[in-house]
Amino acid sequence: MRQAKAGDLTAFDALVARHYEQVFALAFHLLGNADDAADATQEAFLKAFERLSQFRGDAAFSTWLYRITVNVCHDWHRRRQSVPFSQLSDEEGEAVSWAEATEPDPEEEWQRRERREAVQKVLQQLPDDFRQVLILCDLQGLTYAEAAKVLGVPEGTVKSRLHRARHAFKDLWERWHRERMASPKRPKGGDQR
């Protein structure tokens, strides 16, 4: 970090390599779209590079970087408020690293993809404050204190939002599941086009 702050581009490249996957995952969960997440990730690292001299070291570099990423994604979300949420296509879903060690059964793969897409749809229905804290704590594994620093709110606010976010997600998830059960099942085998 000191080398990067001193202008060493190789050191900054090492920081990007170390944190890229986590930043992309955070952006993907916040935006719900792999292409937007890739662009937001690039923008977050650019902003981090431009503001490197402002990093005081009060928190971990990753916490500071997550805060920048959340802000970038918040700006992206605000810019596309007039555009309805776009569903994940198979292609975009495949762009995220969901790989497994063995070749999955096509039916199992379809079910996993459907669940991933459903999680993204449900996440996108949550208010920004709920979605951010849920992603940071439950998907990214940050502690309450780390999430509080990323979001710039007190730790108690994180706990409260997380509690409400989990309940809201659960309600939306159950509604999605009921609607799915009420719709006709996907037939097994064959082309579905």
C-alpha positions in Angstrom: 0.0 0.0 0.0 2.8 2.4 0.9 4.5 1.7 -2.5 1.2 2.2 -4.4 0.7 5.6 -2.5 4.2 6.5 -3.6 3.3 6.1 -7.2 4.5 2.5 -7.8 2.1 1.2 -10.5 3.2 -2.4 -10.1 2.3 -2.2 -6.4 -1.2 -0.8 -7.4 -1.6 -3.6 -9.9 -0.9 -6.1 -7.1 -3.6 -4.5 -5.0 -6.0 -4.8 -8.0 -5.2 -8.4 -8.5 -5.6 -9.2 -4.8 -9.0 -7.5 -4.5 -10.6 -7.7 -8.0 -12.8 -10.8 -7.4 -14.2 -9.4 -4.2 -14.9 -6.0 -5.7 -16.5 -7.6 -8.8 -18.7 -9.9 -6.6 -19.8 -6.9 -4.5 -20.6 -4.8 -7.6 -22.4 -7.8 -9.3 -24.6 -8.3 -6.3 -25.4 -4.6 -6.0 -26.1 -4.1 -9.7 -27.4 -7.5 -10.7 -25.7 -7.5 -14.1 -22.3 -8.8 -15.0 -21.5 -6.2 -17.6 -22.5 -3.3 -15.3 -20.5 -4.9 -12.5 -17.4 -5.2 -14.7 -17.7 -1.5 -15.6 -18.4 -0.5 -12.0 -15.4 -2.5 -10.8 -13.1 -0.8 -13.3 -14.5 2.6 -12.2 -14.0 1.7 -8.5 -10.4 0.9 -9.0 -9.9 4.0 -11.1 -11.4 6.1 -8.3 -9.2 4.3 -5.7 -6.1 5.0 -7.8 -7.1 8.7 -8.1 -7.7 9.0 -4.3 -4.9 6.8 -3.1 -3.3 9.8 -1.4 -6.5 10.3 0.6 -6.3 6.8 2.1 -5.3 7.4 5.8 -5.1 3.8 6.9 -7.8 4.2 9.6 -9.4 1.1 8.2 -8.2 -1.8 6.1 -7.6 -1.0 2.4 -10.3 -3.5 1.5 -12.8 -1.6 3.7 -11.9 1.6 2.0 -12.1 0.0 -1.4 -15.5 -1.5 -0.6 -16.8 1.9 0.4 -15.7 3.3 -3.0 -17.4 0.4 -4.8 -20.6 0.8 -2.9 -20.6 4.5 -3.8 -19.9 3.8 -7.5 -22.7 1.2 -7.6 -25.0 3.6 -5.8 -24.3 6.1 -8.6 -24.9 3.5 -11.3 -28.1 2.5 -9.7 -29.3 6.1 -9.5 -28.4 6.7 -13.1 -30.5 3.8 -14.3 -33.5 4.4 -12.0 -35.6 5.2 -15.0 -34.6 1.9 -16.6 -36.5 -1.2 -15.4 -34.5 -3.9 -13.8 -33.0 -6.1 -16.5 -33.2 -9.8 -15.9 -30.0 -11.8 -16.0 -29.6 -13.6 -19.2 -27.9 -17.0 -19.4 -24.9 -15.3 -20.9 -24.5 -12.8 -18.1 -25.1 -15.4 -15.5 -22.3 -17.5 -17.0 -19.9 -14.6 -16.9 -19.8 -14.9 -13.1 -17.6 -17.6 -11.7 -20.0 -20.3 -10.5 -17.8 -23.1 -11.7 -17.8 -26.5 -10.2 -15.2 -29.2 -10.1 -17.2 -31.7 -12.1 -19.5 -31.4 -15.1 -23.0 -31.0 -13.6 -26.2 -32.7 -14.7 -28.0 -30.3 -17.2 -31.2 -30.4 -15.0 -29.1 -29.6 -11.8 -27.3 -26.8 -13.7 -30.6 -25.4 -14.8 -31.9 -25.4 -11.2 -28.7 -23.7 -9.9 -28.9 -21.1 -12.6 -32.5 -20.5 -11.8 -31.8 -20.1 -8.1 -28.9 -17.6 -8.8 -31.1 -15.6 -11.0 -33.9 -15.6 -8.5 -31.5 -14.5 -5.7 -30.4 -11.6 -8.0 -34.1 -10.7 -8.8 -35.0 -10.7 -5.1 -31.9 -8.7 -4.2 -32.8 -6.1 -6.8 -36.2 -5.7 -5.2 -34.8 -4.7 -1.8 -34.2 -1.0 -1.0 -30.6 0.0 -1.5 -29.8 0.2 2.3 -31.1 -3.3 2.8 -29.4 -4.7 -0.3 -26.0 -3.2 0.6 -25.9 -4.5 4.1 -27.2 -7.9 3.2 -24.5 -8.3 0.5 -21.7 -6.9 2.6 -22.5 -9.1 5.7 -24.1 -12.2 4.3 -22.5 -12.6 0.9 -19.2 -10.9 1.3 -18.7 -12.0 4.9 -17.8 -8.6 6.4 -18.3 -8.1 10.2 -20.8 -5.5 11.5 -17.9 -3.2 12.2 -16.4 -3.6 8.7 -19.8 -3.1 7.0 -20.4 0.0 9.2 -17.1 1.5 8.0 -17.9 0.7 4.3 -21.3 2.2 4.6 -20.3 5.1 6.8 -23.0 4.3 9.4 -22.9 3.3 13.0 -22.5 -0.5 13.8 -26.0 -0.5 15.4 -27.5 0.8 12.1 -25.9 -2.1 10.3 -27.3 -4.6 12.8 -30.8 -3.1 12.5 -30.7 -2.9 8.7 -29.4 -6.4 8.4 -32.2 -7.8 10.6 -34.8 -6.0 8.6 -33.1 -6.9 5.3 -33.1 -10.6 6.1 -36.8 -10.5 6.9 -37.6 -8.5 3.7 -35.4 -10.9 1.6 -37.1 -13.9 3.2 -40.6 -12.5 2.5 -39.7 -11.8 -1.2 -38.0 -15.2 -1.5 -41.1 -17.0 -0.2 -43.3 -15.0 -2.6 -41.0 -15.9 -5.5 -41.1 -19.6 -4.5 -44.9 -19.5 -4.2 -45.2 -17.9 -7.7 -42.8 -20.5 -9.1 -44.8 -23.4 -7.6 -48.0 -21.9 -9.1 -46.5 -21.7 -12.6 -46.2 -24.8 -14.8 -43.1 -26.9 -14.3 -40.3 -26.9 -16.9 -40.5 -30.2 -18.7 -37.4 -32.5 -18.4 -35.2 -33.1 -21.4 -35.5 -31.7 -24.9 -35.1 -28.2 -26.2 -37.1 -25.6 -24.4 -37.3 -23.0 -27.1 
